Amino acid sequence: MHASVISYKTAVDLVVSYHYLHRKPPISIAYGLFNSEGILKGVMTFGTPASHHMVIGACPSEPESVIELNRLWVCDTMPRNTESWFISRVLAEIPPKIVLSYADTTMGHVGIVYRAANFFYAGWTDMDRKTPRFDYIAPGKHSRDAFRSGFVDKVRRKPKIKYWTVSGRRSERKRLEKICCWPKLDWKTNPPPIEHAKLSEQWS
């Protein structure tokens, strides 16, 4: 198998069709995963993070160096550990960047693939908040709109687990690692607040 750059349209088609979110993210560059027969079996996309606050928080001195790995999908028929191989292969090809990514605990993800690809664990969203955030629910409305115009229920927002790494040549990686402000935490010492039993088992 091999990884190579694919077109924006091809990436969007794959992401919308197969990724669990079924919607396109901001895409600056996209890579496809091809099996030994040359058939496309996965996609990985990178883009500028939607939140400027997140960019500045990661690297205030050089925000243009921050990029987000915002979608990753690999066909279930591919061999075990294909996702971590795919990530490592692509990171060896992209320009020097501070690469951020999240594992969505609401979907049963804790970031095993990022840990396997040697990403740094940086805690979880809202880690420093003293009070929890809530998502507001109303039929057919985003949480923000539901809060403004009336909602039928609210649920405590579950955290996303934060990961980061750097790309480029060794000297470039070393420099970017020094200027990144996201921490390097130990997941056993600072585990995220995971409530679901199966997620906790994956984490430990």
C-alpha positions as CSV (number, residue, x, y, z in Angstrom):
1,M,0.0,0.0,0.0
2,H,1.0,3.6,-0.4
3,A,-0.1,7.2,0.3
4,S,-0.2,10.1,-2.1
5,V,-1.9,13.5,-2.5
6,I,-5.4,13.4,-3.9
7,S,-7.7,16.1,-5.2
8,Y,-10.0,18.3,-3.1
9,K,-13.1,16.8,-4.8
10,T,-12.0,13.2,-4.2
11,A,-11.2,13.9,-0.6
12,V,-14.6,15.6,0.0
13,D,-16.4,12.8,-1.7
14,L,-14.7,10.2,0.6
15,V,-15.1,12.2,3.8
16,V,-18.8,12.9,3.2
17,S,-19.5,9.3,2.2
18,Y,-17.5,7.4,4.8
19,H,-16.3,9.5,7.7
20,Y,-18.7,9.3,10.7
21,L,-19.4,13.1,10.7
22,H,-20.5,13.0,7.0
23,R,-19.5,16.6,6.4
24,K,-16.6,18.3,4.8
25,P,-14.0,20.2,6.9
26,P,-11.6,23.0,5.8
27,I,-9.1,21.2,3.6
28,S,-5.7,22.6,2.7
29,I,-4.2,19.2,1.6
30,A,-5.5,15.7,1.4
31,Y,-3.9,12.3,1.1
32,G,-5.4,9.0,-0.1
33,L,-4.4,5.5,1.0
34,F,-4.1,3.0,-1.8
35,N,-3.9,-0.7,-1.5
36,S,-1.5,-2.9,-3.4
37,E,-4.0,-2.9,-6.4
38,G,-4.1,0.9,-6.5
39,I,-7.6,1.1,-5.1
40,L,-8.4,4.0,-2.8
41,K,-9.0,2.7,0.7
42,G,-8.6,5.7,3.0
43,V,-8.4,9.5,3.3
44,M,-6.7,12.0,5.5
45,T,-7.3,15.7,5.4
46,F,-5.5,18.7,6.9
47,G,-6.8,22.3,7.2
48,T,-6.5,25.5,9.1
49,P,-8.3,25.0,12.5
50,A,-11.7,26.7,12.6
51,S,-11.0,28.3,15.9
52,H,-8.5,31.1,15.9
53,H,-8.3,30.8,19.7
54,M,-7.1,27.2,19.3
55,V,-4.4,28.3,16.8
56,I,-3.1,31.0,19.1
57,G,-3.3,28.7,22.1
58,A,-1.1,26.2,20.3
59,C,1.5,28.6,18.9
60,P,1.1,32.3,19.5
61,S,4.6,33.1,18.1
62,E,4.0,31.3,14.8
63,P,0.3,30.6,14.2
64,E,0.8,30.1,10.5
65,S,2.6,26.9,11.4
66,V,-0.4,25.3,13.0
67,I,-2.6,22.9,11.0
68,E,-5.3,20.4,12.1
69,L,-5.6,16.8,11.0
70,N,-9.3,17.1,10.8
71,R,-10.5,13.9,9.1
72,L,-9.2,10.3,9.0
73,W,-10.9,7.4,7.5
74,V,-9.6,3.9,6.5
75,C,-11.7,1.1,5.1
76,D,-12.3,-1.7,7.7
77,T,-11.0,-4.3,5.2
78,M,-7.4,-2.9,5.6
79,P,-5.0,-4.7,7.9
80,R,-4.6,-3.8,11.6
81,N,-2.4,-0.8,12.3
82,T,-3.0,0.7,8.8
83,E,-4.2,4.0,10.3
84,S,-1.1,4.6,12.3
85,W,1.1,3.6,9.3
86,F,-0.9,6.0,7.1
87,I,-0.5,8.9,9.6
88,S,3.2,8.3,9.9
89,R,3.7,8.1,6.2
90,V,1.9,11.3,5.5
91,L,3.6,13.2,8.3
92,A,6.9,12.4,6.6
93,E,5.7,14.1,3.4
94,I,3.9,17.3,4.5
95,P,5.7,20.6,5.1
96,P,7.0,21.5,8.6
97,K,3.9,22.0,10.8
98,I,2.5,21.8,14.3
99,V,-0.2,19.2,13.7
100,L,-3.2,19.2,16.1
101,S,-6.0,16.6,16.3
102,Y,-8.8,15.5,18.5
103,A,-10.4,12.2,19.6
104,D,-14.2,12.5,19.9
105,T,-15.3,10.7,23.1
106,T,-18.9,11.1,22.1
107,M,-18.2,8.6,19.2
108,G,-16.3,6.2,21.4
109,H,-12.8,7.4,20.4
110,V,-9.9,8.0,22.8
111,G,-7.1,8.4,20.2
112,I,-5.5,5.0,20.2
113,V,-4.3,5.6,16.6
114,Y,-2.6,8.9,17.6
115,R,-0.9,7.2,20.5
116,A,0.3,4.5,18.2
117,A,1.6,7.2,15.8
118,N,3.6,8.8,18.7
119,F,1.5,12.0,19.1
120,F,1.8,13.9,22.3
121,Y,-1.2,13.8,24.6
122,A,-2.3,17.3,25.6
123,G,-5.3,16.6,27.9
124,W,-8.8,17.4,26.8
125,T,-11.1,20.3,25.8
126,D,-12.2,22.5,28.7
127,M,-9.6,20.9,30.9
128,D,-9.1,24.1,32.8
129,R,-12.7,25.1,33.2
130,K,-14.1,25.0,36.8
131,T,-17.7,24.5,35.5
132,P,-18.9,22.2,32.7
133,R,-20.2,23.3,29.3
134,F,-23.5,22.2,28.0
135,D,-25.0,21.5,24.6
136,Y,-28.5,22.7,24.0
137,I,-30.9,20.6,22.1
138,A,-33.7,21.6,19.8
139,P,-34.9,19.8,16.6
140,G,-32.9,20.7,13.6
141,K,-30.8,23.4,15.3
142,H,-27.1,23.7,16.2
143,S,-26.5,24.0,19.9
144,R,-25.7,27.8,19.6
145,D,-29.0,28.5,17.8
146,A,-31.0,26.3,20.2
147,F,-29.6,28.3,23.2
148,R,-30.6,31.6,21.6
149,S,-34.0,30.7,20.3
150,G,-35.2,28.1,22.8
151,F,-34.3,24.5,23.6
152,V,-36.0,21.4,24.8
153,D,-33.1,19.9,26.7
154,K,-29.5,20.3,27.6
155,V,-26.7,17.8,28.1
156,R,-23.2,18.2,29.6
157,R,-20.7,18.5,26.7
158,K,-18.4,15.5,26.6
159,P,-14.7,16.3,26.2
160,K,-12.6,15.8,23.1
161,I,-9.1,14.5,23.8
162,K,-6.3,16.6,22.4
163,Y,-3.2,15.4,20.6
164,W,-0.4,17.0,18.7
165,T,2.8,16.3,16.8
166,V,5.2,18.1,14.5
167,S,6.4,17.4,10.9
168,G,9.4,18.2,8.8
169,R,13.1,17.3,9.0
170,R,14.6,16.6,12.4
171,S,15.8,20.2,12.9
172,E,12.5,21.6,11.9
173,R,10.6,19.2,14.2
174,K,12.8,20.1,17.1
175,R,12.2,23.9,16.5
176,L,8.4,23.5,16.2
177,E,8.2,21.3,19.2
178,K,9.9,24.0,21.3
179,I,7.5,26.7,20.2
180,C,4.3,24.7,20.6
181,C,2.4,25.7,23.7
182,W,0.3,22.6,24.0
183,P,1.6,20.4,26.8
184,K,3.0,16.9,26.8
185,L,1.1,15.0,29.4
186,D,1.2,11.5,30.7
187,W,-2.2,9.8,30.0
188,K,-2.0,7.6,33.1
189,T,-1.2,10.5,35.4
190,N,-3.7,12.9,33.8
191,P,-6.4,10.7,32.3
192,P,-9.4,12.5,30.6
193,P,-12.8,12.4,32.3
194,I,-14.1,9.4,30.4
195,E,-17.4,8.0,31.8
196,H,-18.2,5.1,29.4
197,A,-16.7,1.8,30.7
198,K,-15.5,0.6,27.3
199,L,-13.7,3.9,26.7
200,S,-12.0,3.7,30.0
201,E,-10.8,0.2,29.1
202,Q,-9.3,1.5,25.9
203,W,-7.6,4.3,27.7
204,S,-5.9,2.2,30.4
